[in-house]
Amino acid sequence: MTGATSNNTVIFSSRTRTAFLNYVRENPNNRRVSQTDREIIIEWLTNPSKQPSSQKEFSRRNYVRKTFAWDEDTQTLLAIGKTSEDKRRTVVTDDMIVDVVESAHEQNDHLGWDATWRDVSTSYYGILRSDVIFLLKQCQLCAQDPSKRPKGATSKSSRQSFDSEVLQTINTRDIQYGNEEWQSVEEGP
């Protein structure tokens, strides 16, 4: 996604994207996954002979093996649901949060925080509700037309096609954060 809707109206400006990256750095959370975290998780899931170097790393590796799965066919990192009824969710790295939220918000026709959060949280892991709220406060289209929309009012057809369309429209450009230490994935919520 390039930051524009189909009618070329920018939803999140480059300034918003920069502000969000600063927000993520200033408000770390162990539920977000960095590119480095993702690589480590995938290595622990795909290389059973990889040995941890410390007790802390041993604990993290065990947590990762209970919480995540690597789909070899689609080359996708998934978060495993806590119960058997829970659907597996695609893991989103912190550099892709803006694109996912933007696409979800556009797909649900700018219905607001609750509708966007519901769409994001049921399909993706690594995005916080506070991330969605931060970004939607910056939506330029909603700022132009601040009419209140009913909370949770989504059309069934947009919900059915949401997952496939979001994954197809996300731009996988690589935003470099520098050399961060891995600390996001820890035991517990």
Secondary structure, 3 states (H helix, E strand, C coil): CCCECCCCCECCCHHHHHHHHHHHHHCCCCCCECHHHHHHHHHHHHCCCCCCCCHHHHHHHHHHHHHEEEECCCCEEEECCCCCCCCCEEECEHHHHHHHHHHHHHHCCCCCHHHHHHHHHHHEECCCHHHHHHHHCCCHHHHHCCCCCCCCCCCHHHHHHHHHHHHHHCCCCCCCCCCCCCCCCCCCC
